[in-house]
Amino acid sequence: MKKTLIALAALAATAGVAHAQSSVTLYGVADAFIGQNVTKVSTGGTETKLSQGKIDGSGLSSSRWGMRGSEDLGGGLAAVFTLESGFDISTGALANNGGSASSTASVLFGRVASVGLKGSFGEVRLGRQYTAYDSLRGATNNTYDSNTFAQTGTVWGTGIQDYSNRTNNSVRYDSPSFGGFSGAVVYGFGEDKTATASASNSTSVHLKYANGPLLVGYGYQREKETVGSTMFLGATGGAAVGTPAVVADSRKYNLLGASYDFGVVKLVGSYNTAKNNTLKDKEYQIGLSVPFGAASVAMGYERAKSEGAGSTNKGHGYSLLGTYDLSKRTTLYAGYINTKVESGTNASTTSKRTLLATGIRHTF
């Protein structure tokens, strides 16, 4: 009996150690706001106006829930995973790319689904992940990189569509920090190759220096679309010959971003260029945030211009956002945005939007 008790005690101790070396955390964000949204679209002298009161989600941060965990494998090595799902709190629908149901609404873990290893060498993960470019852009974006109030994505997409912030079938490497210097690289396999079309892919990288109040970095992302081919008869009516039907359109994004925290005020800013086969965009944004104890105020301004294919598109926007922390996990906020985008041949279409909203965010 004594030996049995000793064995059980040893087994319990071993199980306790194993449990202590592993962890799984359930976390999330619930964010909703009420506001008045006004849009005006003018084309060829005809203007259409829509004013609508709304209750929507993901104002300050995207509503989500997820699980992340790690297991100590010994020797400084750990296995890590993250599964994260987005949702629209106003309807309960899956919404993995923002505050409303999107094209990936049927995907359970559409925000992040990754597993990998972490150690002194850095971290390597496989799955659906954020791009390296996105990591730097989020860190230097105005208005806290908020989902609704930071209008960079809206204004910067006036010509070439804005970048994809996540990529499927990807491998990501994050380096450790060397005196404040670090980097990351992500490659996404398109996995859409066919007998007549080459595969698409995504490549992104960032290099940054973050030490004390200063962060400065460079980010690059290339999104290559698939290329098809057709068969046609030779000039003399001979055998069919394969030739590319579409020239590959690769969108390339280059970002320089920085932030500096003076304590009484934090400044952020970035300059971005985007290019494809026909257009070239030049874009910039600046912002500042000021803390007042449990309260804070942030402001942002963004501008973009796109040229090519005989047309010029341009846009600008600004935002104002105030927050108040009721606790470490619950925040009240109120904000205002105003954007104007001119697009089409000779900027023939003008789109304006304003939003005044107040909401609550709770993290768990």
Buried (B, 14 or more C-beta within 10 A) or exposed (E): EEEEEEEEEEEEEEEEEEEEEEEEEEEBBBBBBBBEBBBBBBEEEEEEEEEEEEEBBBBBBBBBBBBBBBBBBEEEEBBBBBBBBBBBBBEEBBBBBBBBBBEBBEBEBBBBBBEBBBEEEBBBBBBBBBBBBBBBBBBBBBBBBBBBBBBBBBBBBBBBEBBBBBBBBBBBBBBEBEEEBBBBBBBBBBEEEEEEBBEBBBBBBBBBBBEEEEBBBBBBBBBBBBBEBEEEEEEEEEEEEEEEEEEEBBBBBBBBBBBBBEEEEBBBBBBBBBBBEEBBBBBBBBBBBBBEEEEBBBBBBBBBBBBBEEBBBBBBBBBBBBBBBEEEEBBBBBBBBBBBBBBEEEBEBBBBBBBBBEBBBBBE
